[in-house]
């Protein structure tokens, strides 16, 4: 969702910030938002707070 580099940077920052502490899921989300510049509250809602699933679908197909 946020890309490999932003994810890697976020994980490094998360570790450096929260090592030997007691972070919450929101602490992780906040760091990933900072590193990616994206708003990820929808991700938190669907993958952390509920058992909802995302309904993936194909909107259109373009042939050659």
C-alpha positions, 0 to 999 in steps of 0.5 A, spaced: 500 500 500 505 504 501 511 502 497 517 498 500 521 504 501 516 507 505 514 501 509 522 499 510 523 507 513 516 506 517 519 500 520 525 502 522 522 509 525 517 504 529 523 500 532 527 506 534 521 510 537 518 504 540 523 499 542 522 497 550 516 501 550 508 499 549 506 501 543 499 500 540 496 499 533 495 506 532 502 508 534 504 504 528 499 507 524 501 514 525 508 512 524 506 509 517 502 515 515 508 520 517 513 516 513 508 515 507 505 521 507 498 517 506 492 517 510 491 510 513 485 510 517 481 506 512 486 501 513 486 501 521 478 500 520 478 494 516 484 490 518 485 492 525 478 494 528 473 489 525 473 483 521 470 486 515 474 484 508 475 489 502 471 487 496 476 487 490 473 487 483 475 489 476 471 495 474 473 494 466 478 490 462 481 493 456 483 489 450 489 489 445 
